[in-house]
Amino acid sequence: MKVIFFRAGKGKKISNDKTALRFMNMGFEKVLFFAFVFVFIALLLVQGALMSPSLRTFLVRNNGIDGRPLAQEEYLYREGAISVALLESESNENIKLLVNGDEIAVFNQNLITLSVKDGDVIEVDGSLSDSETEVEIISASENISGVEVGKKIKVNSNIEEISRISIKE
């Protein structure tokens, strides 16, 4: 008959072996699953950070990769020309011409001629000007319809729409 009074370290070794076996039996599929979950959560965090303008400056070094839709190199659509003149003074750099909400020209001269495409919206921005000014559509190319040549628009510290461009085919 054998009597054991003391077992040194055997119980602890068995539990460590079970933990190691459990980790080893995890399997390749489980590793792939946890890797996918980690990458997906990281992707969500980065995309959320890119939506915040203050955090975006730390993550993106070159904003040129965002691009602009169909810029000047576009050749698929026909273009027209429209001329707009400032009536009351020779020049006023506080009056700006906007095409689709983007500043295109400043009235640093009396007459401005713009290249426009179908669907463009032409506006005058006088929000920086103190006094009321008046602009007039002087001319429009023959392929533009719906533009009233000779139309006068009064601008008084606001943004006024001149015309929406419709180009005939």
C-alpha positions as CSV (number, residue, x, y, z in Angstrom):
1,M,0.0,0.0,0.0
2,K,1.2,3.4,-1.0
3,V,0.4,6.6,1.0
4,I,1.0,9.9,-0.6
5,F,1.3,12.8,1.8
6,F,2.3,15.6,-0.5
7,R,2.1,16.3,-4.3
8,A,4.4,19.1,-5.3
9,G,3.5,21.1,-8.5
10,K,1.5,18.3,-10.2
11,G,-1.9,20.1,-10.1
12,K,-0.7,23.3,-11.4
13,K,1.1,21.7,-14.3
14,I,-2.1,19.9,-15.4
15,S,-4.1,23.2,-15.5
16,N,-1.3,24.9,-17.5
17,D,-1.3,22.0,-19.9
18,K,-5.1,22.3,-20.3
19,T,-4.8,26.0,-21.1
20,A,-2.0,25.4,-23.6
21,L,-4.1,22.6,-25.2
22,R,-7.2,24.8,-25.4
23,F,-5.1,27.5,-27.1
24,M,-3.5,25.0,-29.5
25,N,-7.0,23.5,-30.4
26,M,-8.3,27.0,-31.2
27,G,-8.0,26.2,-34.9
28,F,-7.2,28.1,-38.0
29,E,-10.8,29.2,-38.5
30,K,-11.0,30.8,-35.1
31,V,-7.8,32.7,-35.7
32,L,-9.2,33.9,-39.1
33,F,-12.5,34.9,-37.4
34,F,-10.8,37.0,-34.7
35,A,-8.4,38.6,-37.2
36,F,-11.4,39.6,-39.4
37,V,-13.3,41.1,-36.4
38,F,-10.1,43.1,-35.4
39,V,-9.6,44.4,-38.9
40,F,-13.3,45.3,-39.3
41,I,-13.4,47.2,-36.1
42,A,-10.1,49.0,-37.1
43,L,-11.7,49.9,-40.5
44,L,-14.8,51.3,-38.8
45,L,-12.7,53.5,-36.5
46,V,-10.5,54.8,-39.3
47,Q,-13.5,55.6,-41.5
48,G,-15.2,57.4,-38.7
49,A,-12.1,59.4,-38.1
50,L,-11.9,60.4,-41.8
51,M,-15.4,61.8,-41.6
52,S,-14.3,64.3,-38.9
53,P,-12.5,67.3,-40.5
54,S,-10.3,67.9,-37.4
55,L,-9.1,64.3,-37.3
56,R,-8.8,64.0,-41.1
57,T,-5.9,66.5,-41.2
58,F,-3.8,64.0,-39.1
59,L,-4.7,61.0,-41.2
60,V,-4.5,62.4,-44.8
61,R,-1.5,64.3,-46.0
62,N,-2.6,65.0,-49.6
63,N,-6.2,66.1,-50.3
64,G,-5.5,66.1,-54.0
65,I,-6.5,62.4,-54.2
66,D,-10.2,63.4,-53.5
67,G,-10.5,64.9,-56.9
68,R,-13.2,66.9,-58.5
69,P,-16.0,65.6,-60.7
70,L,-15.4,66.3,-64.4
71,A,-13.2,69.3,-64.2
72,Q,-11.7,71.4,-67.0
73,E,-10.3,68.4,-69.0
74,E,-13.8,67.3,-69.7
75,Y,-14.6,67.0,-73.4
76,L,-17.8,65.1,-73.4
77,Y,-20.1,68.1,-73.1
78,R,-20.6,71.1,-75.2
79,E,-19.6,74.4,-73.7
80,G,-21.0,77.9,-74.2
81,A,-19.9,81.4,-73.2
82,I,-21.7,84.1,-71.2
83,S,-20.5,87.6,-70.5
84,V,-21.5,89.5,-67.4
85,A,-20.7,93.2,-66.8
86,L,-20.6,95.4,-63.7
87,L,-22.7,98.5,-64.5
88,E,-22.0,101.1,-61.8
89,S,-18.2,101.1,-61.5
90,E,-15.1,100.0,-63.3
91,S,-14.2,97.3,-60.8
92,N,-15.2,96.0,-57.4
93,E,-13.2,93.1,-56.0
94,N,-15.9,92.5,-53.3
95,I,-18.3,91.3,-56.1
96,K,-17.7,87.7,-57.2
97,L,-19.1,85.4,-59.8
98,L,-20.0,81.9,-58.7
99,V,-20.6,78.8,-60.9
100,N,-22.3,76.0,-59.1
101,G,-21.3,77.6,-55.8
102,D,-17.6,77.8,-56.6
103,E,-15.9,81.2,-56.9
104,I,-14.8,81.6,-60.6
105,A,-14.1,85.2,-61.1
106,V,-13.9,88.6,-59.2
107,F,-14.9,91.8,-60.8
108,N,-11.4,93.3,-60.9
109,Q,-12.5,94.5,-64.4
110,N,-15.8,95.6,-65.8
111,L,-16.6,92.7,-68.1
112,I,-16.1,89.0,-67.3
113,T,-16.7,86.2,-69.9
114,L,-17.2,82.6,-68.5
115,S,-17.2,79.2,-70.1
116,V,-20.3,77.3,-69.0
117,K,-21.7,73.8,-69.4
118,D,-25.2,72.5,-69.5
119,G,-26.8,72.6,-66.0
120,D,-24.4,75.2,-64.5
121,V,-25.9,77.8,-62.2
122,I,-24.4,81.3,-62.4
123,E,-24.7,83.5,-59.3
124,V,-23.3,86.9,-58.1
125,D,-22.0,87.1,-54.6
126,G,-22.1,90.6,-53.1
127,S,-22.0,89.5,-49.5
128,L,-18.7,91.4,-48.9
129,S,-19.9,94.6,-50.6
130,D,-21.4,97.5,-48.6
131,S,-23.4,99.2,-51.3
132,E,-26.0,98.0,-53.8
133,T,-24.5,97.2,-57.2
134,E,-26.0,96.0,-60.5
135,V,-24.7,93.5,-63.0
136,E,-26.0,92.8,-66.5
137,I,-25.8,89.9,-68.8
138,I,-24.1,91.4,-71.9
139,S,-24.0,88.4,-74.2
140,A,-24.5,84.6,-74.4
141,S,-23.3,82.2,-77.1
142,E,-25.9,81.0,-79.6
143,N,-26.0,77.4,-78.2
144,I,-27.3,78.7,-74.8
145,S,-31.0,78.9,-74.3
146,G,-33.0,80.4,-71.5
147,V,-30.5,83.2,-70.8
148,E,-32.0,86.7,-71.1
149,V,-29.4,89.0,-72.7
150,G,-29.8,92.5,-71.2
151,K,-31.1,91.1,-67.8
152,K,-30.0,93.3,-64.9
153,I,-29.6,91.9,-61.4
154,K,-29.3,94.0,-58.3
155,V,-27.0,92.7,-55.6
156,N,-27.1,94.1,-52.1
157,S,-24.9,92.2,-49.6
158,N,-26.3,88.9,-50.7
159,I,-26.1,86.1,-53.3
160,E,-28.3,86.4,-56.4
161,E,-28.8,83.9,-59.1
162,I,-28.2,85.2,-62.6
163,S,-29.2,82.2,-64.7
164,R,-29.3,78.4,-65.0
165,I,-27.6,77.3,-68.2
166,S,-29.3,75.1,-70.8
167,I,-27.2,74.2,-73.8
168,K,-28.9,73.2,-77.1
169,E,-27.4,70.2,-78.9
